[in-house]
Amino acid sequence: MYAVRTKHSFKRGQEFFENLLDPIDWLSEAIFSILILLIYLLAFGFIMRSDTPQQSISHENVNDMLVGVLSAVIAWGLIDGIMYALLSMFARGENHRLYRDVQAARTEEEAVDIIAEDLDYILEPITGDNERRALYQSIFNHLRNSEPRNIGFKFEDFTAVLGHVMVAIVAVIPSLIPFLVLRHDYDLAIRISFLVSFSVLFVAGYRWGMYTGASPWKTGLLLMSVAAGLVLIAVLLGG
């Protein structure tokens, strides 16, 4: 029963994030947040032990590290979310430009040609000439009788920004738990944190592969290997 409840809880959490963001967007956010976490932890350890390699990292240092890494991850999620919202507004602006150009066309053929200029590069590899022409004609008929839409900041943009920040925080929480449980054993905590981070990256890569049609196992192992390589290089450099 516990396993069933856990599975259902995970599914509800996944559906919650998918309502805020596209699957690839929230997976990307989770992956980059974990990578930022790893880079921060490696830099923190390197800086703290650069002068005295045998120095033990104190309880206060760990508290500072937790605040710093959470601040960095939240800042990343916020920046990424704002950029996502701005790009969404840009896409709406492009759609409005197409609408304006079609409305200003002198003839129906000119309007269809304007639509073709915007969409041919996407549809030409997968459709025939007649199919595309019929589709462009249908788009023209729709735009000819439609009203321009607002291209400014929308509620959906706000939820997207919130979604990026939430995903960024949730993604790194499992990796930070070892520092809360093992507050007086930093070396053990950071090793466990790395293992948890690798596991989260593998799961994210596995889900990425499922959504994109790539091999889930290969994608998950590739992401995990990249992170492990990053940590190994830092350790060899004295981190």
N, C-alpha and C positions, 0 to 999 in steps of 0.2 A: 504493500500500500504506500509506503514512504517513497519507493522508487517511482510509482505512478504519479503521486502528488508532485514530486520533484520535476518529473518530465513535463507535467502540465504547467507547472509554475514557469519553467524555462520557456515553454512554448508561448505562454501569455506574455512574458517579458520580451521575447523576440518579436511577437506581433505588435507590442506597444511601440518598439523602436521602428518597426517597419511602417507604422502609421505616421511617424514623424519624418522618416527619411527612407529613401530607396535602399534596398539591401546592400548594394555595393557601396553606397555612401556611408552607412553606419559601420560596415565592415572595414572600410578604409580608415575611418576615424579611429576605430578600435586598434587597428594595426599600427598606425602612426603614433597613437598615444602610448602604446607599449614600447615602441622604439624610443620615443622621447624619454620614457621612464628609465630604460636601460642606459641610455646615454647619460642621463642625469646621475644615476647611481654610480656609474663608472667614473664620471668626472668628480663626483663627491669623494669617492674613496681615494682617487689619485691625488686630489688636492689635500685631503686630510693627512695623508701619509707621505707626502712628497718630501718633507723635512726629516721626519723620524718614522721609517718604515715599520718599526715594531710598536708604534704608538697604538693604544687601544682607543676605539671611538666610544665616547661617553654617551650616557643616557640623554644628556642635553643636546649633544651633536645629532643624535638620531631624531630627536624632536624637531630640530631645525631642518634636518633633511626631509622629514615627512611634510612639513609646511612648505618647503621649497619645491618639492617634486609635485605636490598637489597644485601649487600656484602655477607652476610651469605647464602642467597638463590642462588646467582650466583655461589658462591664457591661450594655449594652442587650440583648444576646442572652440573658444570664443572667436579667435581670429579666423579659424577655418569655417565656422558657421557664418560669420559676417561675409566672408568671401563667397560662400555658397549663395547667400541671399542676394549679394550684388550681382553675381552671375545669373541668377534667376531673373532679376530685374533687367539685366542686359538682354537675356533671351526674349523677354516680353517686349522690350524695345525693338528688337529685330523683327518680331512678329508684327508690331505696330507699323514699322517701316514698310513691311511687305503689304500690309493692309492699305497704307496710304498710297503706295505706288500703284497698286491695283486699282484703287478708286480713282486715281488721277489718269489712268491709261485712257487714250483716246478711242481705242477700239477693243473689242473682245479678244482679238488675236494678239494684240500687244500685251494685254493683261495676262493672257495665258503664257506668253513668252517670258514675262517678268517672273511668274511663278516657277517656270521651268529653270530659269537661271539660279533660283534659290535651292531647288530640290533635285536637279538632275544629278549632281555629284553623289547624292545618297541613293537615289532610286535607279539610276542607269545600270549599275552592275546586276540588279536583281529583277528588272522588269523590261518588257518590250516597249517599243515606241508607241504603239497604239494604247497599251495599258496606261502608260504615263500620261499620254495626252488626255485620255478620258478622266484620269484622276485630277489633272490640273484643271480641266473644265469644271469638274465637280467643285474643286476648291474655289474657283472663280465665282461660281454661282452662289456659294456660301458667303464669300467675302463681299460680294456685290450688295447683298441685302442685310449685312450685319452691321452692328455698331462697334466703334472702337472701344477696347477694354482699357481699364486703368493699368498703367505700367509701374505705378509707384509701389512703395513698401506695403505688403499685405500681411494678414495674420499668419498665413502659411509660411511666410519668410521668418517671422518671429519664432514659430514652433520649430522651424528647421534649425535656427541658431540655438534654441534651447535643446533640441535633440542632439546636436553636435557636442555641446558641453556635457550633457548627461551621459552620452556614450563614452566620452573621453574619461569621465570620472569612474563610471562603472567598470570600464575595461581594466583600469589599473588597481582597483581596490583589492582583488585577490593577491596581487603581487606585493601589496603593502601590509597585508595582515601579518606576515612573519615578523615584521619589525615591531608590531604591537604585542605579539605573543612572546617574542624573544628579545625584549627590549635591552637586556643586559648581555646579549651574546650576538653582537653585530655580525661577526664573521659567519656564523651559522645562519642567521636571518637572511643575509644577502645571498647566500648560496641557495637557500630554499626559494627566495624571491625570484632568482634567475630561473630556477626550474619551473616555477609557476608561470612566469612570463613566457617561457618557451612553450609551455602547454597551451596557454591562451592564444599565442600566435599560431600554433598548429591548428587549433580549433577554428580560428578565424580563416586561415588559409584553406582548410577543408571546406568550410561553408562557401568561401569564395569560389573554389573549384566547382562546387555543386551548382551555384548560380550561373557561372559563366560557361559551363560545359567542359571545363578542363578536368584533368584528373584530380579529384579531391585530395588523395593521399600525396601525390607529387607536389601539389601546390602547398599543402600544409607543411610537408617536410622541407620544402624550399624556404619558406618563411622562417621556420624554426632554425634551419641551418644558417641562414643569413644572420639571425640574432646571435646564435652560438658563435659564429665566426667573429662578430663584432666584439663579443665579450672576451673571446680568446686573444684577439689582437690587443685589446686593452690590458689584459692580464700580463701578456708578454712584454708590454711597454711599461709595466710597473704599476698598473691600476689596481 
